[in-house]
Amino acid sequence: MEVYLAQPRGFCAGVVRAIEIVERALEKYGPPVYVRHEIVHNKYVVESLKAKGAVFVEDLSEIPDTAAPVVFSAHGVPKSVPEEAGRRHLLALDATCPLVTKVHREAEIHYRRGREIVLIGHAGHPEVVGTLGQLPAGAVTLIETLAAARAFVPRDALRLAYVTQTTLSVDETAEIVAALQQRFPAIVGPHKEDICYATTNRQDAVKRVAPLVDAMIVVGSPNSSNSQRLKQVAARAGCPHASLVQRARDIAWAEFAGIASLGITAGASAPEVLVEEIIEAFAERYDLSVETVSAVDEDMFFALPRSLRGHEAAE
Ligand code: SF4
């Protein structure tokens, strides 16, 4: 079996930073360290941090009055969350990815300039909940589909702006943005789209691999938006069978019978150790030749919050 590994894949700079924030907080303050929501959408990562003393909650009300820190997940939080943490004198550490924070700031600027804002994204995803929660209710309208973009009726077509979730399909979002721009030529958007570099690069790599393979495995969790998009992008790029797999034990082996070439990628929240585990599982059943298909080199790095920087990082 020919295996084509998409490069880049797996952890992005925002995920590395978020996990490191929890780990450094555990070192500095000792357990428990509370984490609001899964720090990143990956069960393996969450379980590993739990084993070290992290306690995951969905709401601050689940945290007792304590001196222990609470970390906000990489997806970002509505403004009400740090406000509540402040009222309760909780020690808050914000692991929101800086690229999500950038979208929050863009939305605030549009709002201050009197623009109605469209957020392109998926309802219920914590990043979308966080971005909507930066502004008063009604300031931002969520648009999920091309059909919704075509039906959207703004209050004033001349004072309109859009922002997007960071982990969307690049191609689908371009279609939605084009529909909005065609209907509302005055709409204001980001200089460069809000879809982050990691999402874009992982989708580019999948587009290169998809035409070469009979099947594609995306290593990632079902609640990981960018992993779901990678699966969708693989299918759109011509891969007849794309599936999301969390661990080697979840592989539906019958689906891979008769397959001669396999693509493997991983969502931005999936650690490389899980990719290795899956390659090993295939190696136990097939003679493998493994090749990397590279779209772009990545060297992005986000600094930790000042309070958690070690001596070396602060210099
Ligand atoms: S996927 Fe993009 S926005 Fe999300 S944490 Fe990674 S770099 Fe940040």
Boltz pocket constraint, residues with backbone or C-beta under 6 A from the ligand:
constraints:
  - pocket:
      binder: B
      contacts: [[A, 12], [A, 13], [A, 14], [A, 15], [A, 74], [A, 97], [A, 98], [A, 99], [A, 100], [A, 166], [A, 167], [A, 196], [A, 197], [A, 198], [A, 199], [A, 226], [A, 268]]
      max_distance: 6.0
